Amino acid sequence: MKFTPKRSLVTYLAGASAVAMGAAAVPAMAQDETAQETRDGDEGEVVVDEGNVIVVSGIRASLQDAMNIKRDAIGVVDAISAEDIGKFPDTNLAESLQRITGVSIDRQSGEGSTVTVRGFGPDFNLVVVNGRQMPTSTLGDGFSAPSSRSFDFGNLASEGVAGVEVYKSGRASLPTGGIGSVINIKLPRPLDRPGFQGSIGVKGVYDTSRFSGFDVTPEVSGIVSKTWNDDTVGILIAGSYQKRKGSQAQFVTGNWRPGYTGAENNWGTLAQPGDPRFDNIENRPGPDDVYQVPQSVAYDFFNFERERINGQAVLQYKPSDTVTLTADYLFSQNTFDSQQDSIGIWFNHGDTSSAWTDGPAAGALFYAERFGPGPDGPDGPGIGKDLAITGAVGANRSVNHSIGGNIAFEGDSGFRAELDAHYSTAESKPTSPFGSGIAVGTAIFGVESQVVDYTSEMPVISVEMYPGAEIDAPNIRPAGNAFRNAFFRDEITEVTFRGGYDFDASFIDSLDFGVTYLENKVRSAFGVIQNDTWGGTLSRADTPDDLFSERDLSSDLAGVDGSNDPAIIPTYFRIDTEGLIGLLDDRLGICARAQEPGTCLAPYDTDRRITETTLAPYLQSFHDFDLGTMRATLRLGLRWEETKVESAALTPIPVGTVQVAANEISVINAPDADFTSLTGRYDNWLPAVDFSLEPVQDVVVRASYSHTITRPTYNNLQGGITVAQPLRVGAGGSQASAGNPGLLPFKSKNIDLSAEWYYDVASYVSVGFFDKRVSNFIGSGTTQTPLFNLPDPSQGAAANAARNALGQDATFEQIVAWVQDNRPASYDPNVGTAGGIIGQPGDPEVIFTFTQPFNSDQSAHLWGWEFAVQHNFWDTGFGAILNYTIVNSDTAYDVTLPWTVTQFAVTGVSDSANAVLFYDKNGLQARVAYNWRDKFLAGFDQDPYFIDEYGQLDASASYEFDNGLSIFAEGINILNDDRNGFRRNELAKFFVAPGYARYAAGVRFTW
């Protein structure tokens, strides 16, 4: 047992849910030292403050606090508490949340970013900070409106967080938006921890994913809390700085052709009997089988740096026993710089060969294509098919500000009132002069044959080049490029009044009421500068070799079966992308349309704005009574919400087309555009009932019923037609979409049942059942229609005349040359080296697959079970946590139906499990945690995409000396587990990413 004359970091709050949560505390009882000694080793580290208050610290204290929150809650609530001031169980909030039963996470660059709860993905979970709805920002793909409202946990450092509450059952007083859950991130307050206390920590992080070099990056965090004047005035300041350097390699199938049936016969499908290519197909899918062929495949290599800065400041003043005033400010900045180098191939679906698994959803064992030599060009003969070599750089930054105030009154008569307000903003934009999403293409022209083999875990891309077109830097020349520039801003103004009255003696223990006014303004803007010169621009001689540095592909892709296959592309190139952009801009003016001189920032051709205004009053009562010898509680609540939506959109107006490649048509936009505005409105009554009963001591059974909603994503609400570029040759291959601000929110009717046995200190076993019936699902209405009267040059008079003269098998380059000679008015010399074909009046119109969201009559029924055990092994210091969640849905995506059949399924539904073994005694803490999630449907458009099952092992250990100094070490994904996703068949990989471990070590001083 350890004694210290200073106040403990969790003094006055031992064994209480309010250690770091600001919830109602269960008072610790003063005991004599003899009694204290009998508890040493039974609850973890015991420290004694000046008032002889027993305090449990470390892992066991954190688990005990979380358990007490769960036990004392009305409804179904799980929680995580900080183990100490400035010490959260994991380095990332999402990584900690995945330890909770029913919670799984999605990762970005190896870090947890968003959460899925009970099968409902990030968009169905509302994240609030101190009960306030926070704005969120992201740049998406740089070319479309960001879709998610979900808060990115990567924006907040865990060191400044006191705890997290996960509300799985609805309640009238909670903000709405989370059908899966409402997650409340609790930040510390100085008056919750009287005295002068704080923590400072320093650690170094080593990321094994780095392709080269041995970089140890710093992380520094600190938090200081001080109270004065008999603990009536307090200030808390917290901050952190984190820098990370890492790399990521992956295989990607950039696009799979839709789920064709074996009976279809058009561009991209497999040859039918009678076609000479039919003999090159092994085990061709049958007429009723569904299959997909790859459009493009590549290996991507990223080097990135992430810098995160967080800051908090809280000032509190308690002028009397009944009034508390709080002012707070929260800042976060997350900067992500990256360089991407890719090498890959595109299929023209000409002279192909392939082999297939059996149906009904067949998968490609391999897919290959051969090419004849191209025509003579500036670099000599054999300049035909290209091996694509792409470079990209980007620097994007997200900045969040939140300033708020709170006045709380709690009178002796039982009346209490609280007024809370905040103004918060989130903004994302590029800090690079090139934009937010960039693709600068180069190529080696001269591919004789290419193949992708899907039979290994890492699909193998192989190419054979014609003589003189070897894969080395002197043979590389520039091609097309695209500079996408995006901006996103979300600002929230929220004012909430809460009141209540506690009755001394009545069937009603308390009556609570309140009202919230919330205004949410969202702006997303983006534009693109695209040069469709994919056939090549500068010659090899005019392209400096030193812009390209060779790297061994297998080495940087290592870790997954197939990465060392002898047939794999041997080399990729680290590209000096900034130097290449400068060269092309000087020689060809590729950035001439930039909004600022000296940059490639595209002007905002599309500017979309949404304003949501919500008014939400609520009323709830709490009842505490006896049923015979059993204690029971009942809470009745009702919330009403009205939301008004206004959406304004400025979008480009297409006025012309140019065919720039065999399967690509570029769009010409009008110089001017204008705003259009649409509105929507909806309201909802949301009841919530919670009942709990303690039939025997330490056993609690619960039942809850509630209605909850999740609002449509921003991209579904935003008006204006967006045309996906480039357009594709063939009817319906071109894509266009628009939003619908009149959409209603998803609505769920929820039942929760649970039984919990708290059989020992920080030990319990629980089983829960949940049932959710969700309606108002948003479907995508798809029609085949012309838009903007755009002509299709691929089927126009000039192209048809060329095919009639040259033969139907003429290549695009041959057709363009004929048009140049015979139909010069239809020839555009400014497209690539071969030129393009201009769409003319009288040509057939481009047929778009036009998609717009709508509230369908489809509904979904999700139900499942949650099992959890938390156990401490007597006085050994060891403990374990085990939980398993089963999620079922009455919807599923049938992969055997072709893409022409519209389907509906709930995404994110999967089982998950956690196993944690820990040790906490005599200053030593250690933890090993394994998290697993089964495969799940991640999304779908014309075809589904699934994420395969994934498990990850993490470990950490620390030792605390008597003077408050601790040393610690931790490892994330220490087994280097890989991730992959697939389409209709498990061989149809759309990504495979090797996993990499990340290690950290450091010191922390606490007083």
Buried (B, 14 or more C-beta within 10 A) or exposed (E): EEEEEBBBBBBBBBBBBBBBBBBEBBEBEEBEEEEBEEBBBBBBBBBBBEEEBBBBBBBBBBBBBBBBBBBBBBBBBBBBBBBBBBBBBBBBBBBBBBBBBBBBBBBBBBBBBBBBBBBBBBBBBBBBBBBBBBBBBBBBEBBBBBBBBBBBBBBBBBBBBBBBBBBBBBBBBBBBBBBBBBBBBBBBBBBBBBBBBBBBBEBEBBBBBBBEEEBEBEBBBBBBBBBEEEBBBBBBBBBBBBBBBBBBBBBBBBBBBBBBBBEBEEBBBBBBEEEEBEEBBEEBBBEEBBBBBBBBBBBBBBBBBBBBBBBBBBBBBBEEEBEBBBEBBBBBBBBBBBBBBBBBBBBBBBBBBBBBBEBBBBBBBBBBBBBEBBEEBEBEBBBBBBBBBBBBBBBBBBBBBBBBBBEBBBEEEEEBBBBBBBBBBBBBBBEBBBBBBBBBBBBBBBBBBBBBBBBBBBBBBBBEBBEEBEBEBEBBBBBBBBBBBBBBBBBBBBBBBBBBBBEEEEEBBBBBBBBBBBBBBBBBBBBBBBBBBBBBBBBBEEBBEEBBEEBEBBEBBEBBEBBBBEEBBEBBBBBBBBEBBEBBBEEBEBBEBBEEEEBBBBEBBBBBBBBBBBBBBBBBBBBBEEEEEEBBBBBBBBBBBEBBBBBBBBBBBBEBBBBBBBBBBBBBBEEEBEEEEBEBEBEBEBBBBBBBBBBEEEBBBBBBBBBBBBBBBBBBBBBBBBBBBBBBBBBBBBBBBBBBBBBBBBBBBBBBBBBBBBEEBBBBBBBBBBBBBBBBBBBBEBEEEBBBEBBBBBBBBBBBBBBEEBEEEBBBBBBBBBBBEEBEEBBBEEBBBBBBBBBBEEBBBBBBBBBBBBBBEBBBEBBBBBBBBBBBEEEEBBBBBBBBBBBEBEBEBEBBBBBEEEBBBBBBBBBBBBBBBBBBBBBBBBBBBBBBBBBBBBBBEBBBBBBBBBBBBBBBBBBBEEEBEBBBBBBBBBEBBBBBBBBBBBBBBBBBBBBBBBBBBBEBBBB
